[in-house]
Amino acid sequence: MALPVEEWRLCAARRWAALEPALRERLAAASLQDALRLGCGLLRPEAEAAALRRLCRRARAGKEPAAARFYREEGNRLFGRRHYGAAARLYSQAASHEAPGSPEVSVCFANRSAALFHLGRFEVCLEDIARAESHGYPDRLLPKVLLRKAECLLCLGRLQDAADALRVAENKIAVDGIVTSPARQTLLKKLGQLKIKMHEKESCPEPAQEACGDIQRKSEIWEENDSISGASSSLSLNFDRERGRHLVASQDILPGQSLLKEEAFVSVLCPGESRLLQDSSEGAWDTRVTNADLYCHRCLRQLLASVPCRGCSYTKYCSQNCADVAWEQYHRTECSLGALLLTLGVFCHVALRTVLLAGFAEVSRLVEWSHGGDEDLRNPEARCKHLSEAPGTRAGTRGIPGCNDSGQYQSSYQAVFNLLPHTEKHSPEHKFLCLLSVVAICKQLQEDGLEAAVLNQESSEKGAKPKTREETSGELSPELKTVAEAMLRHVLQLQCNAQAITVMQESGSGDGAVVNKKPVRLATAFFPVLSLLNHSCCPNISVSFSGTAATVRASQPIPSGQEIFHCYGPHRCRMKVAERQQLLSQYFFECRCQACLDELESDVKSVVSVRNSFCCPSCRAPMQGEDMLCCSNGACAVSVSRESLSHRLRDLRQQIKKALQLLRARKADQAIKMLLKCQMDAGNFLSPEHLLMGEMEDHLAQVYATLGKWQEAARHLERSIEIVEMHHGPSSVEIGHELFKLAQILFNGFAVSEALSTIQRAEEILSVHCGPQSAQIQELQEMKTCLLELPRSILQRT
């Protein structure tokens, strides 16, 4: 959730309404500096601050022993039912609530190692065994874990390490009093079995397997830009009054060519709704899995066995190194504020982390710089206007906001600071909400004795003693006012400059051989260079992500001199021009891209209007009109209200949702029956190329794939692809993803020649949008290799 929870938004709105009209006027017109000066005392301890504390109690982020016991017992229950993946996640939750270095957390790691062993994740299992040992795993339980370690090493073919581990385990078992007699016999039996397995492996060593991670890895040609960090030399930075800063092709660019590779200056994982506003009663622990449980909170790598934070239960990491780096850079300050940051939303969290990463010295320098006397040189908006009127403005000159003294635009805090906050364009109510939220965070920092850590004077462990509420109910210190001003600037910037980091995530049950994935927002970030790209509803680039890094590639030929356009969300293939313009209003500009101009200034109808239309229930001809629709067939006199058909469409979507619930409940036959009925009903009032018709074909393909009926699945998916292609075009990333699914189905159905041709087409499209190193390309190449290695007799038959 980008903005604060609804209750806090309402609280801020009531406070704004209660202010004197004259104060509201002053706040509405105030600069960021003056807004902080006027607003610091408006967060009343007995009213807004107290309400915020109550809300924070509903977002649990602390370590709670009762929660640890609950999650551990739930994990044991699921482990007993052989649901090892779910059990591992619950053991991770339990570990996040235990005190670091305690015997209890070591038991969580040991239990999780058992689940990972059954999942065949031997390397990660070994890491958890090492964690259990380092956290003081009880000596009496150690032999069982040591035997698991030896078995992992055997499975990995590390025979010498396995032999050493077996010797240690045998010595441990031999020590009197460690285990009771029945347990001792079980361990000795397991030890004997592992010795036999060891002897067999030593007698018949397995042939060394070739590394399969380098299948046809193509190196991308890349020449760094001298003036724009992370950008290709094929781009240049330009400026004019209408478009502001923007990137332009300085040479002809081919589809698939990499244009920009940028690491986020800052990123914050989106927690997921279930992390917020949980029931505050004791024991109401949530077992639902969110992105906060699935991805590292620093590098965004997918988690299998998370390393918990030393201080809170919310934050999790992929490794101890990530945990240590995050603690040193920012989390030592954020840790105790977990519930507050979850309540105030991701934008406030990004703003705080931005200033922590930048360091107080740099934040203070730029805030002071922004207070300089010459408005034209200090305010980015005024500076842009000043630049546009200056004669002979060149790309890459030092005068362009964000560039350093050498005229270089780098992915730095200076570049972030110079992103436009549009202070005068936000509504006064929204600015006040952001102001109160930022002040609340800074007052909490002061209250918790974290000011020294924020100012980079000393670590929070050695920080000042937390002050009493009486000591902190007044003004913020001058230094924290500087921090608050920078944070307010960043919160306002984020509305127009936040970049969603997305990941392709499995949807549906995930049980079938065909993996159905969709893009999901994973984190919110500042990418200063990527933010230079202006919007078009028909963009000429694609953006893909790997962890916290973004890569921009040309999605079509871009001639020299043409601007590089990103899509901020509203796309001509997904919504009509009126919807696009409404959504884009949050960015404070009116889109004048070619797609919008075509629809606004001519009779050209949008792709969405033409293809997502209703058809006549009687003769199937297209329906025309606004509120009352009439059949376009002159011989047919049918008319029907748009509201009536829209209601019918809503009902149809509900039926499709129920069919998918049946699929998740493993009732495939019932799901097929319901989807076929939905399809028949849809054909009576939706155009044949309506996107929902394609979605139903896709769902039917998914159901047949779970039943292993590959031919039927392929037939339905091919129909879906026809409709997707009508909407998005034959070389779109959407078609690439659909072809990837079709390749999986054909591969599993041994339709070799069809699979190979589909793989080739999917590769061509996805390599343009996602690059040759992407996970989907690698999987396609593995399928191709496997098919080509089949016996010639099978290849000839197919």
GIWOGI-V251566 format. One record per residue. N is the residue number from 1. RES is the residue in three letters. PSI is psi in whole degrees, -180 to 180 (* if undefined). OMEGA is omega in whole degrees, -180 to 180 (NA if undefined). D_FIRST is the distance of its C-alpha to the first C-alpha in whole Angstrom. Layout:
n:res:psi:omega:d_first
N:RES:PSI:OMEGA:D_FIRST
N:RES:PSI:OMEGA:D_FIRST
//
This chain:
n:res:psi:omega:d_first
1:MET:119:-175:0
2:ALA:-44:-177:4
3:LEU:167:179:6
4:PRO:165:179:7
5:VAL:157:-173:8
6:GLU:-40:-178:10
7:GLU:-38:178:13
8:TRP:-35:176:13
9:ARG:-41:179:13
10:LEU:-39:179:16
11:CYS:-44:179:18
12:ALA:-38:180:17
13:ALA:-40:178:19
14:ARG:-40:179:21
15:ARG:-40:178:22
16:TRP:-45:-178:22
17:ALA:-28:-177:25
18:ALA:-10:-180:27
19:LEU:154:175:28
20:GLU:139:-180:31
21:PRO:-38:-179:31
22:ALA:-39:179:33
23:LEU:-38:177:30
24:ARG:-41:180:27
25:GLU:-43:-180:29
26:ARG:-42:179:30
27:LEU:-40:-178:26
28:ALA:-35:-176:25
29:ALA:-3:-171:28
30:ALA:150:169:28
31:SER:171:179:27
32:LEU:-41:-180:24
33:GLN:-46:-179:27
34:ASP:-34:178:28
35:ALA:-42:178:25
36:LEU:-41:-179:25
37:ARG:-40:-179:28
38:LEU:-30:-169:28
39:GLY:-11:-176:25
40:CYS:-34:-177:25
41:GLY:5:-175:27
42:LEU:-8:176:25
43:LEU:95:-174:23
44:ARG:132:-177:25
45:PRO:-39:-175:25
46:GLU:-8:-176:27
47:ALA:-87:-175:24
48:GLU:-44:-179:21
49:ALA:-39:179:21
50:ALA:-41:178:22
51:ALA:-39:180:19
52:LEU:-38:178:17
53:ARG:-39:178:19
54:ARG:-43:179:19
55:LEU:-37:-179:15
56:CYS:-27:179:15
57:ARG:-16:-179:17
58:ARG:-6:177:15
59:ALA:97:-172:13
60:ARG:125:179:16
61:ALA:-4:-180:16
62:GLY:171:178:20
63:LYS:127:-177:23
64:GLU:116:-179:25
65:PRO:-37:180:28
66:ALA:-38:178:28
67:ALA:-40:180:24
68:ALA:-45:179:26
69:ARG:-44:-179:29
70:PHE:-50:-177:27
71:TYR:-36:179:26
72:ARG:-42:180:29
73:GLU:-39:177:31
74:GLU:-40:177:28
75:GLY:-43:178:29
76:ASN:-39:-179:33
77:ARG:-45:-179:33
78:LEU:-33:176:31
79:PHE:-42:178:33
80:GLY:-27:178:36
81:ARG:8:177:35
82:ARG:26:173:35
83:HIS:75:-167:31
84:TYR:-37:179:31
85:GLY:-47:179:27
86:ALA:-38:178:25
87:ALA:-43:180:28
88:ALA:-42:180:27
89:ARG:-39:-180:23
90:LEU:-36:175:24
91:TYR:-35:176:27
92:SER:-43:177:24
93:GLN:-42:179:22
94:ALA:-45:-179:25
95:ALA:-34:-178:26
96:SER:-20:-180:23
97:HIS:-8:-180:24
98:GLU:154:177:27
99:ALA:137:180:29
100:PRO:141:179:30
101:GLY:3:-178:33
102:SER:155:175:34
103:PRO:-32:-178:36
104:GLU:-42:180:33
105:VAL:-31:178:31
106:SER:-35:177:34
107:VAL:-39:177:34
108:CYS:-44:179:31
109:PHE:-41:180:31
110:ALA:-44:178:35
111:ASN:-41:180:33
112:ARG:-35:178:31
113:SER:-34:178:33
114:ALA:-42:178:35
115:ALA:-42:180:32
116:LEU:-35:177:32
117:PHE:-45:-180:36
118:HIS:-24:176:36
119:LEU:-4:180:33
120:GLY:17:-180:36
121:ARG:75:-168:33
122:PHE:-39:-180:36
123:GLU:-46:-180:35
124:VAL:-35:176:32
125:CYS:-44:179:34
126:LEU:-38:178:36
127:GLU:-41:180:34
128:ASP:-36:177:33
129:ILE:-42:178:36
130:ALA:-39:178:37
131:ARG:-44:180:34
132:ALA:-45:-180:35
133:GLU:-43:-177:38
134:SER:-22:180:37
135:HIS:14:174:35
136:GLY:45:178:39
137:TYR:135:-176:39
138:PRO:133:-174:42
139:ASP:-37:-176:45
140:ARG:-21:-179:46
141:LEU:-6:-171:43
142:LEU:-37:-177:44
143:PRO:-40:-179:46
144:LYS:-40:180:44
145:VAL:-38:179:41
146:LEU:-37:176:44
147:LEU:-37:177:45
148:ARG:-39:177:42
149:LYS:-46:180:42
150:ALA:-40:-179:45
151:GLU:-38:175:44
152:CYS:-47:-178:41
153:LEU:-36:175:43
154:LEU:-46:-179:46
155:CYS:-30:179:43
156:LEU:-3:179:42
157:GLY:15:179:46
158:ARG:77:-167:46
159:LEU:-40:-179:50
160:GLN:-44:178:51
161:ASP:-38:179:48
162:ALA:-42:179:48
163:ALA:-41:178:51
164:ASP:-43:180:50
165:ALA:-39:178:48
166:LEU:-40:178:50
167:ARG:-43:179:53
168:VAL:-43:180:50
169:ALA:-43:-179:49
170:GLU:-42:178:53
171:ASN:-38:-179:54
172:LYS:-43:-180:51
173:ILE:-34:-176:52
174:ALA:-20:-179:56
175:VAL:126:-178:55
176:ASP:143:173:57
177:GLY:-2:-179:54
178:ILE:-42:-178:51
179:VAL:156:177:51
180:THR:167:-172:53
181:SER:-50:-180:55
182:PRO:-42:180:53
183:ALA:-37:179:50
184:ARG:-43:-179:53
185:GLN:-39:178:54
186:THR:-43:-180:51
187:LEU:-41:179:50
188:LEU:-37:178:54
189:LYS:-45:179:53
190:LYS:-39:178:50
191:LEU:-43:179:52
192:GLY:-41:180:55
193:GLN:-40:-180:53
194:LEU:-34:177:51
195:LYS:-40:177:54
196:ILE:-45:180:55
197:LYS:-39:177:52
198:MET:-45:-179:53
199:HIS:-42:180:56
200:GLU:-43:-178:56
201:LYS:-36:178:53
202:GLU:-33:-180:56
203:SER:-37:-178:58
204:CYS:77:-179:56
205:PRO:139:180:54
206:GLU:143:178:51
207:PRO:144:180:51
208:ALA:132:-179:49
209:GLN:141:177:46
210:GLU:142:177:45
211:ALA:131:-177:42
212:CYS:8:-177:40
213:GLY:-7:-175:37
214:ASP:33:-178:39
215:ILE:111:175:40
216:GLN:46:177:40
217:ARG:122:-179:38
218:LYS:133:176:38
219:SER:135:-179:38
220:GLU:134:177:36
221:ILE:131:-175:38
222:TRP:126:175:37
223:GLU:118:-173:38
224:GLU:142:176:36
225:ASN:136:-178:36
226:ASP:-25:-172:38
227:SER:-22:-175:35
228:ILE:115:-174:32
229:SER:135:178:31
230:GLY:-6:-176:29
231:ALA:156:176:31
232:SER:155:177:34
233:SER:-9:179:37
234:SER:4:-180:37
235:LEU:154:172:34
236:SER:151:180:35
237:LEU:121:-180:33
238:ASN:169:178:34
239:PHE:135:165:34
240:ASP:167:-172:34
241:ARG:-39:-176:33
242:GLU:-44:-174:32
243:ARG:-7:-177:30
244:GLY:-149:176:29
245:ARG:138:179:29
246:HIS:160:-180:29
247:LEU:140:-177:30
248:VAL:146:176:34
249:ALA:126:178:36
250:SER:-1:175:39
251:GLN:168:179:40
252:ASP:136:-176:40
253:ILE:138:-179:37
254:LEU:154:175:37
255:PRO:137:179:35
256:GLY:-10:-178:33
257:GLN:133:179:34
258:SER:132:-178:31
259:LEU:-27:-176:31
260:LEU:135:173:28
261:LYS:113:-174:27
262:GLU:133:172:24
263:GLU:136:179:23
264:ALA:138:173:19
265:PHE:-38:178:20
266:VAL:146:174:17
267:SER:147:177:14
268:VAL:128:180:11
269:LEU:134:175:10
270:CYS:126:-169:7
271:PRO:-28:-172:8
272:GLY:145:-172:7
273:GLU:-35:-173:7
274:SER:-12:176:11
275:ARG:-16:-173:10
276:LEU:150:171:9
277:LEU:45:175:12
278:GLN:159:176:15
279:ASP:132:-175:18
280:SER:-4:-179:20
281:SER:150:-179:23
282:GLU:138:174:25
283:GLY:-1:180:25
284:ALA:71:-176:22
285:TRP:138:-175:21
286:ASP:125:178:18
287:THR:3:177:20
288:ARG:147:-178:17
289:VAL:131:178:16
290:THR:176:177:13
291:ASN:-28:179:12
292:ALA:-21:178:13
293:ASP:-15:-170:16
294:LEU:-16:-174:17
295:TYR:147:178:17
296:CYS:133:-176:18
297:HIS:-7:176:16
298:ARG:-58:-173:18
299:CYS:-6:178:20
300:LEU:16:175:17
301:ARG:146:-179:21
302:GLN:138:-176:20
303:LEU:140:169:21
304:LEU:-43:178:24
305:ALA:96:-172:26
306:SER:153:172:23
307:VAL:119:-176:24
308:PRO:157:173:23
309:CYS:149:-180:22
310:ARG:-20:-173:25
311:GLY:-27:-177:23
312:CYS:167:-179:20
313:SER:-11:-174:19
314:TYR:-47:-170:16
315:THR:135:-178:17
316:LYS:152:-175:19
317:TYR:163:180:21
318:CYS:-19:-177:23
319:SER:164:177:26
320:GLN:-32:179:28
321:ASN:-46:178:28
322:CYS:-42:180:24
323:ALA:-43:-178:24
324:ASP:-43:-179:27
325:VAL:-44:179:25
326:ALA:-41:180:22
327:TRP:-44:-177:24
328:GLU:-39:-174:26
329:GLN:-38:-174:24
330:TYR:-29:-168:21
331:HIS:-22:176:20
332:ARG:-28:177:23
333:THR:-39:-177:21
334:GLU:-27:-165:18
335:CYS:-51:-177:19
336:SER:-10:-179:20
337:LEU:12:-172:17
338:GLY:-51:-178:14
339:ALA:-38:179:14
340:LEU:-44:-179:13
341:LEU:-36:176:11
342:LEU:-35:-179:9
343:THR:-37:-176:9
344:LEU:-8:171:9
345:GLY:165:-173:6
346:VAL:-36:-179:6
347:PHE:-43:178:8
348:CYS:-38:180:10
349:HIS:-43:177:11
350:VAL:-42:-179:12
351:ALA:-45:179:14
352:LEU:-47:-178:16
353:ARG:-33:179:16
354:THR:-48:-178:18
355:VAL:-31:178:20
356:LEU:-41:179:21
357:LEU:-36:-179:22
358:ALA:-34:-176:24
359:GLY:143:-173:26
360:PHE:-36:-178:27
361:ALA:-45:-179:30
362:GLU:-39:178:29
363:VAL:-48:-179:26
364:SER:-41:180:29
365:ARG:-47:-176:31
366:LEU:-34:176:29
367:VAL:-45:177:28
368:GLU:-41:178:32
369:TRP:-39:-179:32
370:SER:-15:179:30
371:HIS:2:-176:32
372:GLY:162:-172:35
373:GLY:-32:-175:38
374:ASP:102:-176:38
375:GLU:-37:-178:35
376:ASP:-23:-178:35
377:LEU:-18:-174:35
378:ARG:-35:-178:32
379:ASN:122:-177:30
380:PRO:-40:-179:28
381:GLU:-47:-180:28
382:ALA:-36:-179:32
383:ARG:-39:178:33
384:CYS:-40:179:32
385:LYS:-43:179:34
386:HIS:-43:-180:37
387:LEU:-42:-175:37
388:SER:-25:-179:37
389:GLU:-9:-179:40
390:ALA:135:-180:42
391:PRO:147:172:44
392:GLY:29:178:44
393:THR:126:-178:40
394:ARG:154:176:40
395:ALA:138:175:37
396:GLY:5:179:36
397:THR:160:-175:38
398:ARG:-21:-176:37
399:GLY:-17:-178:36
400:ILE:127:-177:33
401:PRO:136:179:30
402:GLY:-22:179:29
403:CYS:147:178:32
404:ASN:-175:-176:34
405:ASP:-20:179:37
406:SER:5:-180:39
407:GLY:16:179:37
408:GLN:139:176:34
409:TYR:110:-176:31
410:GLN:158:177:29
411:SER:77:-171:26
412:SER:173:177:26
413:TYR:-33:177:24
414:GLN:-41:178:27
415:ALA:-41:177:25
416:VAL:-47:-177:22
417:PHE:-33:-177:23
418:ASN:1:171:25
419:LEU:145:-173:22
420:LEU:125:176:22
421:PRO:-13:-179:20
422:HIS:46:-173:22
423:THR:-41:-175:22
424:GLU:-8:-176:24
425:LYS:-22:176:22
426:HIS:151:177:19
427:SER:147:178:20
428:PRO:-37:-179:21
429:GLU:-41:180:19
430:HIS:-42:179:16
431:LYS:-38:-180:18
432:PHE:-40:176:19
433:LEU:-46:179:15
434:CYS:-40:180:14
435:LEU:-51:-179:18
436:LEU:-39:-178:18
437:SER:-44:180:14
438:VAL:-42:178:16
439:VAL:-40:179:19
440:ALA:-42:179:18
441:ILE:-46:-177:17
442:CYS:-36:177:21
443:LYS:-36:178:22
444:GLN:-39:176:21
445:LEU:-43:-180:22
446:GLN:-42:-179:25
447:GLU:-38:-177:26
448:ASP:5:180:25
449:GLY:28:-176:28
450:LEU:4:-176:26
451:GLU:-41:-179:27
452:ALA:-39:179:29
453:ALA:-40:180:27
454:VAL:-37:-178:25
455:LEU:7:178:28
456:ASN:33:180:29
457:GLN:-36:178:32
458:GLU:165:-178:32
459:SER:158:-178:30
460:SER:-25:178:28
461:GLU:-30:-180:30
462:LYS:15:-173:33
463:GLY:173:-179:31
464:ALA:157:178:32
465:LYS:133:179:33
466:PRO:139:-177:30
467:LYS:156:179:31
468:THR:164:-178:31
469:ARG:-33:180:29
470:GLU:-37:-177:32
471:GLU:-25:-173:32
472:THR:7:-177:29
473:SER:-12:-179:29
474:GLY:-137:-175:30
475:GLU:153:169:29
476:LEU:154:175:27
477:SER:157:179:30
478:PRO:-38:-180:31
479:GLU:-43:180:29
480:LEU:-26:173:26
481:LYS:-37:176:26
482:THR:-45:178:26
483:VAL:-45:-178:23
484:ALA:-40:180:21
485:GLU:-44:178:22
486:ALA:-42:180:21
487:MET:-41:178:18
488:LEU:-43:177:18
489:ARG:-46:-176:19
490:HIS:-37:178:16
491:VAL:-42:179:13
492:LEU:-38:178:15
493:GLN:-37:-171:16
494:LEU:-28:-180:13
495:GLN:-34:-179:13
496:CYS:-19:-171:16
497:ASN:0:177:16
498:ALA:137:176:13
499:GLN:125:175:14
500:ALA:128:170:12
501:ILE:120:-176:14
502:THR:159:179:15
503:VAL:145:175:17
504:MET:115:-174:19
505:GLN:142:180:19
506:GLU:137:174:21
507:SER:158:-178:21
508:GLY:-163:-173:23
509:SER:-30:-179:25
510:GLY:13:-177:26
511:ASP:-24:-172:30
512:GLY:172:178:31
513:ALA:-14:178:33
514:VAL:122:-178:31
515:VAL:118:179:27
516:ASN:117:-176:25
517:LYS:152:175:22
518:LYS:153:179:19
519:PRO:134:-179:17
520:VAL:138:177:13
521:ARG:122:-177:11
522:LEU:-40:-176:11
523:ALA:165:174:10
524:THR:136:-171:10
525:ALA:162:166:13
526:PHE:120:170:16
527:PHE:96:-173:19
528:PRO:-38:-178:22
529:VAL:-45:178:24
530:LEU:-32:180:22
531:SER:-14:177:21
532:LEU:-18:-176:25
533:LEU:128:175:24
534:ASN:165:-176:25
535:HIS:147:165:23
536:SER:142:176:25
537:CYS:-8:175:25
538:CYS:77:-171:27
539:PRO:166:178:27
540:ASN:14:177:29
541:ILE:163:170:27
542:SER:146:178:25
543:VAL:130:175:22
544:SER:161:-174:22
545:PHE:144:171:20
546:SER:104:-172:22
547:GLY:-125:-179:20
548:THR:11:-179:19
549:ALA:138:177:22
550:ALA:141:174:22
551:THR:129:179:25
552:VAL:129:178:26
553:ARG:148:175:29
554:ALA:130:179:31
555:SER:-4:179:30
556:GLN:168:177:34
557:PRO:134:179:37
558:ILE:111:-179:36
559:PRO:156:178:39
560:SER:135:180:40
561:GLY:-15:-179:39
562:GLN:144:179:36
563:GLU:150:177:32
564:ILE:122:-175:30
565:PHE:135:176:27
566:HIS:159:172:23
567:CYS:123:-178:21
568:TYR:1:180:18
569:GLY:-60:179:17
570:PRO:116:-175:19
571:HIS:144:-177:22
572:ARG:-26:-180:26
573:CYS:-9:-175:26
574:ARG:-22:-179:23
575:MET:160:-180:23
576:LYS:164:-174:26
577:VAL:-39:-179:26
578:ALA:-42:178:25
579:GLU:-41:-179:22
580:ARG:-45:-178:22
581:GLN:-37:-180:23
582:GLN:-45:-180:21
583:LEU:-36:-178:17
584:LEU:-11:-180:19
585:SER:-24:179:20
586:GLN:-19:180:16
587:TYR:2:175:18
588:PHE:40:171:21
589:PHE:158:176:24
590:GLU:122:-176:26
591:CYS:128:177:26
592:ARG:33:178:30
593:CYS:167:-175:29
594:GLN:-39:-179:32
595:ALA:-42:179:31
596:CYS:-43:180:30
597:LEU:-42:-180:33
598:ASP:-41:-177:35
599:GLU:-32:-177:33
600:LEU:-35:-170:33
601:GLU:6:179:37
602:SER:-176:179:39
603:ASP:8:-179:39
604:VAL:126:177:37
605:LYS:149:-179:34
606:SER:156:176:31
607:VAL:-40:-178:31
608:VAL:-43:-179:28
609:SER:-43:-175:31
610:VAL:-45:-170:34
611:ARG:-26:177:33
612:ASN:47:-175:30
613:SER:169:176:33
614:PHE:153:174:35
615:CYS:163:-176:38
616:CYS:127:179:41
617:PRO:-18:-177:41
618:SER:-54:-173:45
619:CYS:-2:177:46
620:ARG:7:176:43
621:ALA:158:180:43
622:PRO:145:176:40
623:MET:147:-178:39
624:GLN:156:177:39
625:GLY:-177:-180:38
626:GLU:-92:-179:35
627:ASP:-42:177:35
628:MET:122:-177:38
629:LEU:137:179:39
630:CYS:147:180:42
631:CYS:137:-179:43
632:SER:-11:178:44
633:ASN:116:-177:47
634:GLY:-28:-179:50
635:ALA:-7:-177:52
636:CYS:131:-174:49
637:ALA:17:-176:49
638:VAL:136:172:46
639:SER:148:-178:43
640:VAL:150:-178:40
641:SER:146:177:37
642:ARG:-38:-179:33
643:GLU:-39:179:32
644:SER:-46:-179:34
645:LEU:-34:177:33
646:SER:-39:177:29
647:HIS:-40:178:30
648:ARG:-37:178:32
649:LEU:-41:178:29
650:ARG:-42:178:26
651:ASP:-40:-180:29
652:LEU:-43:179:29
653:ARG:-37:178:26
654:GLN:-40:179:26
655:GLN:-39:178:29
656:ILE:-41:178:27
657:LYS:-41:178:24
658:LYS:-37:179:27
659:ALA:-40:179:29
660:LEU:-32:175:26
661:GLN:-38:176:26
662:LEU:-39:179:30
663:LEU:-44:179:30
664:ARG:-28:178:27
665:ALA:12:178:30
666:ARG:32:176:32
667:LYS:67:-171:34
668:ALA:-42:-178:35
669:ASP:-42:178:38
670:GLN:-37:179:36
671:ALA:-43:179:33
672:ILE:-46:-179:36
673:LYS:-44:-178:37
674:MET:-40:-180:34
675:LEU:-39:178:33
676:LEU:-37:177:37
677:LYS:-42:178:37
678:CYS:-41:-179:34
679:GLN:-42:-180:35
680:MET:-42:180:38
681:ASP:-43:-179:37
682:ALA:-37:-179:35
683:GLY:-17:-179:38
684:ASN:-12:-179:39
685:PHE:-5:177:37
686:LEU:147:177:34
687:SER:149:-177:36
688:PRO:-27:-179:37
689:GLU:12:177:34
690:HIS:138:-176:31
691:LEU:-31:179:28
692:LEU:-30:176:28
693:MET:-40:177:32
694:GLY:-39:180:31
695:GLU:-39:179:28
696:MET:-39:176:30
697:GLU:-41:179:33
698:ASP:-44:179:30
699:HIS:-41:178:29
700:LEU:-40:177:33
701:ALA:-40:180:33
702:GLN:-43:-179:31
703:VAL:-47:-179:33
704:TYR:-33:178:36
705:ALA:-38:179:35
706:THR:-25:178:34
707:LEU:-4:-179:38
708:GLY:15:178:39
709:LYS:78:-169:40
710:TRP:-36:-178:40
711:GLN:-45:178:42
712:GLU:-42:-180:40
713:ALA:-45:-180:37
714:ALA:-41:-179:38
715:ARG:-46:-179:39
716:HIS:-39:-179:36
717:LEU:-34:177:34
718:GLU:-37:176:37
719:ARG:-40:178:36
720:SER:-42:-179:33
721:ILE:-38:178:33
722:GLU:-43:-178:35
723:ILE:-42:178:33
724:VAL:-39:-180:30
725:GLU:-37:177:33
726:MET:-39:-176:34
727:HIS:-44:-169:30
728:HIS:-12:179:29
729:GLY:156:-173:32
730:PRO:-15:-179:34
731:SER:20:-178:33
732:SER:159:178:29
733:VAL:-30:178:27
734:GLU:-42:177:26
735:ILE:-38:178:30
736:GLY:-44:180:30
737:HIS:-39:179:27
738:GLU:-41:178:29
739:LEU:-34:176:33
740:PHE:-44:178:31
741:LYS:-42:180:31
742:LEU:-39:178:34
743:ALA:-41:178:36
744:GLN:-43:-179:35
745:ILE:-47:-180:36
746:LEU:-36:177:39
747:PHE:-48:-179:40
748:ASN:-27:179:39
749:GLY:6:179:42
750:PHE:30:173:44
751:ALA:79:-164:45
752:VAL:-53:-175:45
753:SER:-42:178:46
754:GLU:-40:180:44
755:ALA:-44:-178:41
756:LEU:-42:180:42
757:SER:-36:178:42
758:THR:-40:178:39
759:ILE:-44:-179:38
760:GLN:-45:-179:39
761:ARG:-42:179:38
762:ALA:-41:178:34
763:GLU:-46:-178:35
764:GLU:-42:-176:36
765:ILE:-49:-175:33
766:LEU:-30:178:30
767:SER:-29:177:32
768:VAL:-45:-174:32
769:HIS:-36:-172:28
770:CYS:-13:179:27
771:GLY:156:-176:30
772:PRO:-13:-179:33
773:GLN:-2:-174:31
774:SER:156:-177:28
775:ALA:-38:-179:28
776:GLN:-40:178:29
777:ILE:-43:179:32
778:GLN:-40:179:33
779:GLU:-39:177:33
780:LEU:-41:-180:35
781:GLN:-35:176:38
782:GLU:-41:177:38
783:MET:-43:-180:39
784:LYS:-46:180:41
785:THR:-44:-180:43
786:CYS:-43:-180:43
787:LEU:-41:-178:45
788:LEU:-19:178:47
789:GLU:-2:178:48
790:LEU:152:178:49
791:PRO:145:-178:53
792:ARG:-34:-178:55
793:SER:-39:179:56
794:ILE:-42:179:53
795:LEU:-39:-179:52
796:GLN:-36:-180:55
797:ARG:-30:-175:54
798:THR:*:NA:51
//
